[in-house]
């Protein structure tokens, strides 16, 4: 894990707009009805930390990245546009080459000062990403740049690349596709190896819209108040939990005989059950696990190559706290596997239909644990010519204004060099010890 940073100063220059390097089409492009739901209307933050590279001596990473960014925005010109809201809260992109926001900065730190940072949150991430103006604590996405980038030079010759993407226009794989395009251009390529494809018509609502699934992810669960929604940040504790070979083996021993389970399913089911027990929900209260199911790579969902929009849905496993905690881990695993298999192309179209019919609602948060597995996103492979990132991944431990409701699952190595899944759990302080005991009980080898 990261060491505590010494006192330091970040000197940030005045942010500027970077426009496409060449003229681009002037048009309006509708987002899909998956893209523009309320739950997508935020900026997702990522950070990449790089060491000095002697082969790059005398080269300024900020200048290299800025020039490559301008060139990448030519084929990806919608990212240089602005969102506009039309009737029915429908979002469209006004493509006029307005540009993305870019800032250069200097920090009195070296790459080594960050220690062996393996998982989010990245230390002092707020100082390495460029924020936009908030209104009453909310950061609007309409009529704002869709991408904010800050390149912070370090005293050692390394640098930090911090970005904030509007989630309405890209998901994690789509954002990575664009960043790799910048990398290829920064390293001398004439054009990105993958040409971008818009393809948003694949996820437009049907006419007429006909939602055909319960979509619990948008329905408030039965039960009382959830303390996770009201606990002040000062009363929360954050602890990273590592699930390596030993812990996975312990979880797998508790799966039903013959049940094939992925690492994600085992960890998600174990954390959901342990978290529910630690928070002390009443036995009859409904509790949920909500997680992202990606549509990419599925033969029944023929996404065009180079698609960079949102191509996923939230699926939900639901039961009562009494059932979840009173039964063995196999019960939770069965619920997770069933929810995971429920997301088909028809399900995604049903989500799009629901967005139109119900005014693009926000997904439910009460007594719901939301997880996103970014362990296979390839963040560390983003190479602007200085080599592989020391750290590459989300800036925060989870997105949204409510601590602990959402979590990222990342890959990391422990002190023994063993690879595993790391999850930065955030819970009320009085629940953390109970959670730790629950996890230890589920992961101890039988």
C-alpha positions as CSV (number, residue, x, y, z in Angstrom):
1,X,0.0,0.0,0.0
2,X,1.0,3.6,-0.4
3,X,3.2,5.4,2.2
4,X,2.0,8.7,3.7
5,X,3.1,11.5,1.5
6,X,5.5,14.2,2.7
7,X,4.2,17.8,2.7
8,X,4.1,19.1,-0.9
9,X,2.8,21.8,-3.1
10,X,1.1,21.5,-6.5
11,X,1.5,24.5,-8.8
12,X,-1.2,24.3,-11.5
13,X,-1.2,26.6,-14.5
14,X,-4.3,28.1,-16.0
15,X,-6.4,25.5,-17.6
16,X,-6.9,25.8,-21.4
17,X,-9.2,24.3,-24.0
18,X,-7.5,21.8,-26.4
19,X,-9.5,21.6,-29.7
20,X,-9.1,18.9,-32.4
21,X,-5.9,19.5,-34.4
22,X,-7.9,19.5,-37.7
23,X,-11.4,20.6,-38.7
24,X,-14.1,18.1,-37.7
25,X,-17.8,17.6,-38.6
26,X,-20.3,20.1,-37.2
27,X,-23.3,18.1,-36.2
28,X,-25.5,16.9,-33.4
29,X,-25.2,13.3,-32.2
30,X,-27.8,11.8,-29.8
31,X,-26.5,9.7,-27.0
32,X,-28.1,6.3,-26.4
33,X,-30.8,5.8,-23.9
34,X,-28.3,3.8,-21.9
35,X,-25.8,6.7,-22.0
36,X,-28.0,9.4,-20.6
37,X,-29.6,7.9,-17.5
38,X,-29.3,10.0,-14.3
39,X,-26.8,7.5,-13.0
40,X,-24.4,8.3,-15.8
41,X,-24.4,12.0,-15.3
42,X,-21.2,12.4,-13.5
43,X,-17.4,12.5,-14.1
44,X,-15.4,9.4,-13.5
45,X,-11.8,10.0,-12.4
46,X,-8.6,8.0,-13.2
47,X,-4.9,8.5,-12.5
48,X,-1.7,7.1,-14.0
49,X,1.6,7.5,-12.2
50,X,4.9,7.3,-14.3
51,X,8.5,7.2,-13.3
52,X,11.3,9.1,-15.1
53,X,12.6,7.5,-18.3
54,X,16.2,8.4,-19.3
55,X,15.3,7.8,-23.0
56,X,12.9,10.7,-22.7
57,X,15.3,13.2,-21.1
58,X,14.6,16.7,-22.3
59,X,11.0,15.9,-23.4
60,X,8.1,17.5,-21.7
61,X,5.3,14.9,-21.0
62,X,2.7,17.7,-20.9
63,X,3.5,19.0,-24.3
64,X,3.7,15.5,-25.8
65,X,0.4,14.5,-24.4
66,X,-1.3,17.8,-25.3
67,X,-0.2,17.5,-28.9
68,X,-1.3,13.8,-29.1
69,X,-4.6,14.7,-27.4
70,X,-5.4,17.3,-30.1
71,X,-4.7,14.8,-32.8
72,X,-6.8,12.0,-31.1
73,X,-9.8,14.4,-30.9
74,X,-10.0,14.5,-34.7
75,X,-11.4,10.9,-35.1
76,X,-13.0,11.2,-31.6
77,X,-14.4,14.6,-32.3
78,X,-17.7,14.1,-30.2
79,X,-15.5,14.1,-27.1
80,X,-14.6,17.7,-27.9
81,X,-18.3,18.7,-28.0
82,X,-20.8,19.7,-25.4
83,X,-23.9,18.0,-24.0
84,X,-27.3,19.6,-24.6
85,X,-30.5,18.4,-23.0
86,X,-33.6,18.2,-25.2
87,X,-37.3,17.2,-24.7
88,X,-37.7,14.2,-22.3
89,X,-34.3,15.0,-20.7
90,X,-32.7,13.5,-23.8
91,X,-29.0,14.2,-24.1
92,X,-27.3,15.0,-27.4
93,X,-23.7,16.0,-28.2
94,X,-23.3,19.4,-30.0
95,X,-20.2,18.6,-32.0
96,X,-18.5,22.0,-32.8
97,X,-14.9,21.3,-31.8
98,X,-15.2,23.3,-28.6
99,X,-12.4,21.3,-27.0
100,X,-11.5,19.5,-23.7
101,X,-10.0,21.1,-20.7
102,X,-6.2,20.7,-20.1
103,X,-3.9,21.9,-17.3
104,X,-0.2,21.5,-16.7
105,X,1.1,21.4,-13.1
106,X,4.3,20.8,-11.0
107,X,4.5,18.9,-7.7
108,X,7.3,18.8,-5.1
109,X,7.2,15.0,-5.1
110,X,8.9,12.0,-6.8
111,X,7.3,8.9,-8.0
112,X,8.9,7.0,-5.1
113,X,7.2,9.2,-2.6
114,X,3.9,7.4,-3.4
115,X,5.3,4.0,-2.2
116,X,3.8,0.8,-3.6
117,X,0.3,2.2,-4.3
118,X,-1.7,-0.7,-5.6
119,X,-5.3,0.2,-5.4
120,X,-7.7,3.2,-5.1
121,X,-8.0,5.7,-3.6
122,X,-4.8,7.3,-5.0
123,X,-3.1,9.4,-2.3
124,X,-4.3,13.0,-2.4
125,X,-6.0,12.4,-5.7
126,X,-7.9,15.7,-5.5
127,X,-4.7,17.6,-6.3
128,X,-3.8,15.6,-9.4
129,X,-7.2,15.9,-11.2
130,X,-8.8,18.9,-12.7
131,X,-12.3,19.6,-11.3
132,X,-15.0,21.7,-12.9
133,X,-17.3,24.1,-11.1
134,X,-20.1,22.6,-8.9
135,X,-23.5,24.1,-8.3
136,X,-25.0,23.4,-4.9
137,X,-22.6,20.5,-4.5
138,X,-23.5,18.9,-7.8
139,X,-21.2,18.9,-10.9
140,X,-23.4,19.5,-14.0
141,X,-22.5,17.7,-17.2
142,X,-24.6,19.8,-19.6
143,X,-22.7,22.5,-21.5
144,X,-19.4,21.5,-19.9
145,X,-16.2,20.0,-21.4
146,X,-16.6,16.2,-21.5
147,X,-13.0,15.5,-20.5
148,X,-10.7,17.2,-18.0
149,X,-7.0,16.3,-18.1
150,X,-4.1,17.4,-15.7
151,X,-0.5,16.4,-16.3
152,X,1.6,17.0,-13.2
153,X,5.4,16.9,-13.6
154,X,7.3,15.4,-10.7
155,X,10.6,16.4,-9.3
156,X,12.2,13.1,-10.4
157,X,11.3,13.5,-14.1
158,X,8.2,11.3,-13.8
159,X,4.7,12.6,-14.0
160,X,1.0,12.0,-13.1
161,X,-1.7,11.9,-15.8
162,X,-5.1,12.6,-14.2
163,X,-8.3,12.5,-16.2
164,X,-12.0,13.0,-15.6
165,X,-14.4,11.7,-18.2
166,X,-18.1,12.5,-18.4
167,X,-19.6,9.0,-18.0
168,X,-22.4,9.8,-20.4
169,X,-20.1,9.6,-23.4
170,X,-17.7,6.7,-22.4
171,X,-17.6,3.8,-20.1
172,X,-14.3,2.4,-18.6
173,X,-13.4,0.3,-21.8
174,X,-14.4,3.2,-24.0
175,X,-12.3,5.7,-22.0
176,X,-9.3,3.3,-22.1
177,X,-9.7,3.0,-25.9
178,X,-9.4,6.8,-26.2
179,X,-6.5,7.0,-23.8
180,X,-4.6,4.3,-25.8
181,X,-5.3,6.3,-29.0
182,X,-3.5,9.3,-27.3
183,X,-0.7,6.9,-26.4
184,X,-0.3,5.6,-29.9
185,X,-0.1,9.1,-31.3
186,X,2.3,10.2,-28.6
187,X,4.6,7.3,-29.5
188,X,4.7,8.3,-33.2
189,X,1.7,6.5,-34.8
190,X,0.1,8.2,-37.8
191,X,-3.4,7.2,-36.6
192,X,-5.0,5.1,-33.8
193,X,-4.9,1.4,-34.4
194,X,-8.7,1.2,-33.5
195,X,-11.0,3.5,-35.4
196,X,-13.8,4.9,-33.1
197,X,-17.4,3.9,-33.8
198,X,-20.4,5.8,-32.5
199,X,-23.0,3.0,-32.8
200,X,-25.3,4.5,-30.1
201,X,-28.4,3.5,-32.1
202,X,-27.9,0.0,-30.8
203,X,-29.1,1.1,-27.3
204,X,-31.9,3.4,-28.2
205,X,-35.4,2.7,-26.7
206,X,-37.8,0.8,-28.9
207,X,-40.9,2.5,-30.4
208,X,-43.1,2.3,-28.4
209,X,-40.9,1.7,-25.3
210,X,-41.8,-1.6,-23.6
211,X,-39.8,-2.3,-20.4
212,X,-40.0,-6.1,-20.0
213,X,-38.1,-6.8,-16.8
214,X,-38.7,-5.8,-13.1
215,X,-35.5,-3.7,-13.1
216,X,-35.1,-3.8,-9.3
217,X,-32.0,-1.6,-9.8
218,X,-34.4,1.4,-10.2
219,X,-36.9,0.3,-7.5
220,X,-36.5,1.3,-3.8
221,X,-36.1,-1.8,-1.7
222,X,-38.5,-2.7,1.1
223,X,-37.4,-1.7,4.6
224,X,-36.4,1.2,6.8
225,X,-33.7,3.8,6.7
226,X,-30.2,2.8,5.6
227,X,-27.5,4.2,7.8
228,X,-25.0,4.1,4.9
229,X,-26.9,7.1,3.4
230,X,-26.6,9.3,6.4
231,X,-23.4,8.5,8.3
232,X,-21.1,11.6,8.2
233,X,-17.8,11.1,6.4
234,X,-15.9,11.7,9.6
235,X,-17.6,8.7,11.2
236,X,-16.6,6.4,8.3
237,X,-13.6,4.1,8.2
238,X,-11.8,2.9,5.0
239,X,-9.8,-0.3,4.9
240,X,-8.5,-2.1,1.8
241,X,-9.2,-5.9,1.9
242,X,-7.0,-8.2,-0.1
243,X,-8.4,-11.4,-1.5
244,X,-5.4,-13.5,-2.6
245,X,-5.0,-17.2,-3.2
246,X,-5.6,-18.2,0.5
247,X,-8.8,-16.1,0.8
248,X,-10.2,-17.2,-2.6
249,X,-9.5,-20.9,-1.6
250,X,-11.4,-20.3,1.6
251,X,-14.4,-18.8,-0.2
252,X,-14.3,-21.6,-2.8
253,X,-14.5,-24.2,-0.1
254,X,-17.8,-22.7,1.0
255,X,-19.4,-22.9,-2.5
256,X,-21.8,-25.7,-3.2
257,X,-20.0,-28.8,-4.6
258,X,-19.8,-28.7,-8.4
259,X,-20.7,-25.0,-8.7
260,X,-18.3,-23.1,-10.9
261,X,-17.6,-19.7,-9.6
262,X,-15.4,-16.8,-10.9
263,X,-13.2,-14.8,-8.6
264,X,-15.5,-11.9,-8.9
265,X,-18.6,-13.9,-7.9
266,X,-16.8,-15.3,-4.8
267,X,-15.5,-12.0,-3.6
268,X,-18.8,-10.1,-4.4
269,X,-20.9,-12.7,-2.6
270,X,-18.6,-12.8,0.4
271,X,-18.4,-9.0,0.8
272,X,-22.2,-8.6,0.3
273,X,-22.9,-11.1,3.0
274,X,-20.3,-9.8,5.4
275,X,-21.3,-6.2,4.9
276,X,-25.0,-6.9,5.5
277,X,-24.2,-8.6,8.8
278,X,-21.9,-5.8,9.9
279,X,-24.5,-3.1,9.2
280,X,-27.1,-4.9,11.3
281,X,-30.1,-4.6,9.0
282,X,-33.3,-6.1,10.4
283,X,-33.9,-9.7,9.2
284,X,-37.0,-8.7,7.1
285,X,-35.3,-5.8,5.4
286,X,-34.5,-6.2,1.7
287,X,-30.8,-6.0,0.8
288,X,-29.2,-5.9,-2.6
289,X,-26.0,-6.4,-4.5
290,X,-25.9,-4.4,-7.7
291,X,-23.1,-4.8,-10.2
292,X,-22.1,-3.9,-13.7
293,X,-22.5,-6.5,-16.4
294,X,-20.6,-5.6,-19.6
295,X,-22.1,-6.3,-23.0
296,X,-18.7,-6.3,-24.8
297,X,-17.4,-9.6,-26.2
298,X,-20.8,-11.2,-26.3
299,X,-21.7,-12.7,-29.7
300,X,-25.5,-12.0,-29.2
301,X,-24.7,-8.3,-28.8
302,X,-22.9,-7.3,-32.0
303,X,-21.2,-4.1,-31.0
304,X,-19.3,-2.4,-33.8
305,X,-15.5,-2.6,-33.4
306,X,-14.3,0.7,-31.8
307,X,-17.5,1.4,-29.9
308,X,-16.6,3.6,-27.0
309,X,-20.0,4.4,-25.4
310,X,-21.7,2.8,-22.4
311,X,-22.3,-0.9,-23.1
312,X,-23.4,-2.3,-19.7
313,X,-26.3,-2.6,-17.4
314,X,-26.6,-2.9,-13.6
315,X,-28.0,-6.2,-12.5
316,X,-29.3,-6.9,-9.1
317,X,-29.3,-9.8,-6.6
318,X,-31.9,-9.3,-3.9
319,X,-33.1,-11.0,-0.7
320,X,-33.7,-10.2,2.9
321,X,-30.9,-9.6,5.4
322,X,-32.2,-12.6,7.5
323,X,-32.0,-15.0,4.5
324,X,-28.6,-13.7,3.3
325,X,-26.9,-13.9,6.7
326,X,-28.8,-17.0,7.9
327,X,-27.9,-19.2,5.0
328,X,-24.5,-20.4,3.8
329,X,-22.4,-18.6,1.1
330,X,-23.8,-20.9,-1.6
331,X,-27.1,-19.0,-1.3
332,X,-25.5,-15.7,-2.0
333,X,-23.5,-17.2,-4.8
334,X,-26.6,-18.6,-6.5
335,X,-28.2,-15.1,-6.4
336,X,-25.1,-13.4,-7.8
337,X,-24.8,-16.0,-10.7
338,X,-28.5,-15.7,-11.6
339,X,-28.3,-11.9,-11.7
340,X,-25.1,-12.0,-13.8
341,X,-26.7,-14.2,-16.4
342,X,-29.8,-12.1,-16.6
343,X,-28.2,-9.3,-18.7
344,X,-28.9,-10.0,-22.4
345,X,-29.4,-7.6,-25.3
346,X,-33.1,-7.7,-24.7
347,X,-32.4,-6.7,-21.1
348,X,-30.3,-3.7,-22.2
349,X,-33.1,-2.6,-24.6
350,X,-35.6,-2.9,-21.7
351,X,-33.3,-0.6,-19.6
352,X,-33.3,1.9,-22.5
353,X,-37.1,1.7,-22.7
354,X,-37.4,2.3,-18.9
355,X,-35.2,5.4,-19.2
356,X,-37.6,6.9,-21.6
357,X,-40.8,5.8,-19.9
358,X,-39.7,6.9,-16.4
359,X,-37.7,10.1,-17.1
360,X,-34.2,8.6,-16.9
361,X,-34.2,7.7,-13.1
362,X,-31.3,7.2,-10.8
363,X,-30.7,3.6,-9.6
364,X,-31.7,2.8,-6.1
365,X,-29.1,3.3,-3.3
366,X,-30.8,2.3,-0.1
367,X,-29.4,-1.0,1.4
368,X,-27.7,-1.6,-1.9
369,X,-24.0,-2.4,-2.4
370,X,-22.9,-1.4,-5.9
371,X,-19.7,-2.8,-7.3
372,X,-17.7,-2.4,-10.5
373,X,-14.9,-4.8,-11.4
374,X,-12.1,-2.8,-13.1
375,X,-9.5,-5.5,-12.6
376,X,-9.3,-6.4,-16.3
377,X,-9.5,-2.8,-17.7
378,X,-5.8,-2.6,-18.4
379,X,-5.2,0.7,-16.8
380,X,-1.5,0.1,-16.2
381,X,-0.9,-0.6,-19.9
382,X,-1.5,3.1,-20.8
383,X,2.0,4.1,-22.0
384,X,2.6,7.6,-23.4
385,X,6.2,6.6,-24.2
386,X,7.6,6.7,-20.7
387,X,6.8,3.1,-20.0
388,X,4.1,1.2,-18.1
389,X,2.4,3.1,-15.3
390,X,3.5,2.5,-11.7
391,X,-0.1,2.9,-10.8
392,X,-3.0,3.0,-13.2
393,X,-6.7,3.0,-12.2
394,X,-9.5,4.8,-10.6
395,X,-8.7,7.9,-8.5
396,X,-11.3,7.1,-5.9
397,X,-12.3,4.0,-4.1
398,X,-15.8,4.4,-5.5
399,X,-17.9,7.0,-7.3
400,X,-20.7,9.1,-6.1
401,X,-21.3,11.4,-3.1
402,X,-22.1,8.7,-0.6
403,X,-19.1,7.0,0.8
404,X,-19.1,3.2,0.8
405,X,-22.2,2.6,-1.3
406,X,-20.1,1.9,-4.4
407,X,-16.8,0.0,-4.7
408,X,-14.2,-0.8,-7.3
409,X,-12.6,-4.2,-7.5
410,X,-9.0,-3.9,-8.6
411,X,-6.1,-6.4,-9.1
412,X,-3.0,-5.9,-7.0
413,X,-0.1,-7.8,-5.4
414,X,0.5,-8.2,-1.6
415,X,3.8,-8.1,0.2
416,X,4.5,-11.8,-0.8
417,X,4.1,-11.0,-4.5
418,X,0.8,-12.9,-4.7
419,X,-1.8,-11.4,-7.0
420,X,-5.3,-10.9,-5.8
421,X,-8.4,-8.7,-5.8
422,X,-8.3,-5.6,-3.6
423,X,-11.4,-3.8,-2.4
424,X,-11.3,-0.5,-0.5
425,X,-14.2,-1.1,1.9
426,X,-15.8,2.0,3.5
427,X,-18.2,1.5,6.4
428,X,-19.3,3.3,9.6
429,X,-16.4,2.9,12.1
430,X,-18.5,0.8,14.5
431,X,-19.3,-1.7,11.7
432,X,-15.8,-2.2,10.4
433,X,-14.6,-4.6,13.1
434,X,-17.7,-6.8,12.7
435,X,-17.1,-6.8,8.9
436,X,-13.5,-7.9,9.3
437,X,-14.6,-10.7,11.6
438,X,-17.2,-11.8,9.0
439,X,-14.7,-11.8,6.2
440,X,-12.2,-13.7,8.2
441,X,-14.8,-16.3,9.0
442,X,-15.7,-16.8,5.3
443,X,-12.1,-16.9,4.0
444,X,-10.5,-19.1,6.6
445,X,-9.6,-22.5,5.1
446,X,-11.8,-25.4,6.3
